[in-house]
């Protein structure tokens, strides 16, 4: 990987590990739907001129049904549910649970018949699920089952999103898909955000929403597309293994969240399971026909 590729890779690993801490700060003063709306609105506001200038916006409208479905499972649902979950869960715990997305994706693509499970992937799934079980069993009490369900739905949505992109929207410009999705999500959130609008705007919560919209959404997607262009889509997804570590470090060091036994046991298991579970299945070797 080139020097530029490494810089983009490290930038993405850091940027997409930050949102969980920002969400945690924002939901202390703002309703979760306000946080989700602010993020999508600001992100769309920055990306729309770029999408229009590069003529990437108009082509996506011809597949508006699939675009709408992708928006619901990848943005509307997860961004609201994660914000809601962080009203009761630590940001580091949420970041580590979201790391199970590759495991769920493997199960989905296998179920759809696009790929097969080999021994290594099965071991990865077992190890990763054991890590999730450790996080849930040791860190989350029964009073937070609603938050846990919200994260579970978000994980499934995050796993479905890339599959939909790959199967139904791959021929569209990525910048146009992201921009249109952010606009649609903002429109869905808008009436609820107006209804639950805050009476006061504390500086820390306000700047957290601004950071989510500008840094973790608009700038993040621009860098991510540059990373894909530099190293390719498959290698770019390796940032999935760095984001949880960043979320854990920020939560523990800056937000004074506890480093629990569940994190110490679950974190390495989830990451190891994701690496094993997402490895490409080895092609079957056919025996030569007897002469």
C-alpha positions in Angstrom: 0.0 0.0 0.0 1.3 3.5 -0.9 2.0 6.2 1.6 -1.2 8.0 0.6 -3.1 4.8 1.0 -1.8 4.3 4.5 -2.7 7.9 5.4 -6.2 7.5 4.1 -6.6 4.1 5.9 -5.5 5.5 9.2 -7.7 8.6 8.8 -10.8 6.4 8.2 -10.0 4.1 11.1 -9.9 7.1 13.4 -12.8 9.1 11.9 -15.3 6.2 12.0 -14.2 5.2 15.5 -15.2 8.7 16.8 -19.0 8.9 16.2 -19.9 6.7 19.2 -18.3 9.1 21.7 -19.9 12.1 19.9 -23.3 10.5 20.0 -22.9 9.7 23.7 -22.2 13.4 24.4 -24.9 14.7 22.1 -27.8 12.5 23.5 -27.1 13.8 27.0 -28.9 17.0 26.0 -30.6 16.3 22.7 -33.3 13.8 21.7 -31.8 11.0 19.6 -33.9 12.0 16.6 -32.5 15.5 16.7 -29.0 14.1 16.8 -29.7 11.8 13.8 -31.3 14.7 11.8 -28.5 17.0 12.5 -26.0 14.5 11.3 -27.8 13.7 8.1 -28.7 17.3 7.3 -25.2 18.6 7.7 -23.7 15.7 5.8 -26.1 16.2 2.9 -25.5 19.9 2.9 -21.8 19.4 2.3 -22.0 16.5 -0.1 -24.8 17.7 -2.4 -22.7 20.4 -4.2 -20.0 17.8 -4.8 -22.5 15.3 -6.1 -24.1 17.9 -8.4 -20.7 19.1 -9.7 -19.5 15.6 -10.5 -22.9 14.7 -12.0 -23.3 11.8 -9.6 -26.7 12.8 -8.2 -29.1 12.5 -11.1 -28.3 8.9 -12.1 -29.4 7.5 -8.7 -32.9 8.6 -9.1 -33.7 6.0 -11.7 -33.4 3.3 -8.9 -35.3 5.3 -6.3 -37.0 2.2 -4.8 -33.8 0.4 -4.0 -32.2 3.7 -2.9 -35.1 4.2 -0.4 -34.7 0.6 0.9 -31.0 1.1 1.3 -31.5 4.4 3.1 -33.9 2.8 5.6 -31.7 -0.2 6.5 -28.3 1.7 6.4 -29.1 5.2 7.7 -32.6 5.9 8.9 -32.9 2.9 11.2 -29.3 2.5 12.5 -28.5 6.1 13.1 -31.6 6.7 15.2 -31.5 3.4 17.0 -27.8 3.8 17.9 -28.4 7.3 19.3 -31.3 5.9 21.3 -29.2 3.0 22.6 -26.5 5.4 23.8 -28.8 7.1 26.2 -28.3 4.1 28.4 -25.2 2.2 27.1 -21.6 3.4 27.1 -20.2 4.5 23.7 -17.3 2.0 23.9 -19.8 -0.9 24.5 -21.9 0.2 21.5 -18.8 0.5 19.3 -17.7 -3.0 20.2 -21.1 -4.5 19.6 -21.3 -2.8 16.1 -18.1 -4.6 15.3 -20.2 -7.8 14.9 -21.5 -6.4 11.5 -19.1 -8.5 9.4 -20.2 -11.6 11.2 -23.9 -11.0 10.4 -22.9 -10.1 6.8 -21.3 -13.5 6.4 -24.4 -15.2 7.7 -26.6 -13.2 5.3 -24.6 -13.7 2.1 -24.3 -17.4 3.0 -28.0 -17.6 3.5 -28.6 -15.9 0.2 -26.4 -18.4 -1.5 -23.8 -16.0 -2.7 -21.0 -17.6 -0.7 -20.3 -20.7 1.2 -19.1 -21.5 4.7 -15.8 -23.3 5.1 -14.3 -24.5 8.4 -12.3 -21.3 8.9 -15.4 -19.1 8.6 -17.4 -21.3 10.9 -14.7 -21.0 13.5 -14.7 -17.3 13.0 -18.4 -17.0 13.5 -18.3 -19.1 16.7 -15.4 -17.0 18.1 -17.0 -13.7 17.2 -20.4 -14.7 18.7 -18.6 -15.8 21.8 -17.1 -12.3 22.0 -20.5 -10.7 21.6 -21.9 -13.0 24.3 -19.1 -12.0 26.7 -19.9 -8.3 26.1 -23.6 -8.7 26.6 -23.4 -11.1 29.5 -20.8 -9.3 31.5 -21.5 -5.6 30.6 -25.3 -5.2 29.9 -27.9 -5.8 32.6 -31.5 -6.8 32.0 -32.8 -3.3 32.2 -31.0 -2.4 29.0 -32.6 -5.1 26.8 -34.3 -2.4 24.7 -31.0 -0.7 23.9 -29.5 -4.1 23.1 -32.3 -4.8 20.7 -31.8 -1.4 19.0 -28.1 -2.3 18.5 -29.0 -5.7 17.1 -31.4 -4.2 14.6 -28.7 -1.7 13.6 -26.1 -4.4 13.1 -28.4 -6.3 10.8 -29.1 -3.0 8.9 -25.4 -2.3 8.6 -24.8 -5.8 7.3 -27.7 -5.6 4.7 -26.7 -2.1 3.4 -23.4 -3.2 1.6 -25.2 -6.3 0.2 -27.9 -4.1 -1.3 -25.2 -1.8 -2.8 -23.4 -4.7 -4.3 -26.4 -6.4 -5.7 -28.7 -3.6 -6.7 -26.9 -0.2 -6.7 -23.4 -1.1 -7.8 -23.8 0.6 -11.2 -24.5 3.9 -9.6 -22.0 6.6 -8.6 -21.2 6.0 -4.8 -21.2 9.8 -4.1 -24.7 10.1 -5.6 -26.0 7.1 -3.6 -24.7 8.5 -0.3 -25.8 12.0 -0.9 -29.3 11.0 -2.0 -29.6 8.7 1.0 -28.6 11.4 3.5 -31.2 13.8 1.9 -33.9 11.1 2.2 -33.0 10.3 5.8 -33.0 14.0 6.8 -36.5 14.4 5.3 -37.7 11.4 7.3 -36.2 12.7 10.5 -37.3 16.3 9.9 -40.9 16.4 11.3 -39.8 14.4 14.4 -36.8 16.6 15.0 -39.0 19.7 14.8 -41.4 18.1 17.3 -38.6 17.2 19.7 -36.4 20.2 19.1 -34.4 21.3 22.2 -35.0 24.5 24.1 -31.3 25.0 24.8 -28.2 24.2 22.8 -25.3 23.4 25.1 -21.9 23.8 23.5 -20.6 20.3 24.0 -23.8 18.6 22.6 -24.0 21.1 19.7 -20.4 20.7 18.6 -20.8 16.9 18.9 -23.7 17.0 16.3 -21.7 19.4 14.1 -18.7 17.0 14.3 -21.0 14.0 13.4 -22.3 15.8 10.4 -19.2 17.4 9.0 -16.3 15.1 10.1 -17.9 11.7 10.6 -20.3 11.9 7.7 -19.4 14.4 4.9 -15.6 14.3 5.2 -15.6 10.7 6.1 -17.3 9.6 3.0 -15.1 11.7 0.8 -12.0 10.1 2.4 -13.6 6.7 2.1 -14.2 7.0 -1.6 -10.6 8.2 -2.0 -9.4 5.1 0.0 -11.4 2.8 -2.3 -9.9 4.4 -5.3 -6.4 4.0 -3.8 -6.5 0.4 -2.5 -9.8 -1.1 -3.8 -13.1 -1.9 -2.1 -12.1 -5.2 -0.4 -9.0 -3.8 1.3 -10.8 -0.6 2.3 -13.2 -2.6 4.5 -10.4 -3.6 6.8 -11.0 -0.3 8.7 -13.9 -2.3 10.3 -11.3 -3.9 12.6 -9.8 -0.6 13.7 -12.9 1.4 14.4 -13.9 -0.5 17.6 -10.5 -0.1 19.1 -10.7 3.7 18.5 -14.2 3.8 20.1 -12.9 1.9 23.1 -9.9 4.1 23.6 -11.9 7.3 23.3 -14.7 6.1 25.6 -12.3 5.0 28.3 -9.8 7.8 28.1 -12.0 10.9 27.3 -15.4 9.9 28.6 -14.2 8.1 31.7 -16.1 5.0 30.7 -15.0 1.8 32.6 -12.8 -0.8 31.0 -14.8 -3.9 31.9 -14.1 -7.6 31.9 -16.6 -8.0 29.1 -14.6 -5.6 26.9 -11.3 -7.2 27.8 -12.6 -10.6 26.8 -15.1 -9.7 24.1 -13.1 -7.2 22.1 -10.3 -9.5 20.9 -12.8 -12.3 20.3 -15.1 -10.2 18.1 -12.2 -8.8 16.1 -10.5 -12.2 15.6 -13.9 -13.8 14.7 -14.6 -11.0 12.2 -11.2 -11.5 10.5 -11.6 -15.3 10.3 -15.3 -15.1 9.4 -14.8 -12.6 6.5 -11.9 -14.4 5.0 -12.6 -15.6 1.5 -13.5 -19.3 1.3 -10.8 -21.3 -0.3 -11.8 -22.6 -3.8 -12.6 -26.2 -4.0 -9.8 -28.2 -5.7 -11.1 -30.8 -8.1 -9.3 -34.0 -8.6 -8.1 -34.6 -12.2 -10.2 -37.1 -14.0 -8.7 -40.6 -14.3 -7.3 -41.4 -17.7 
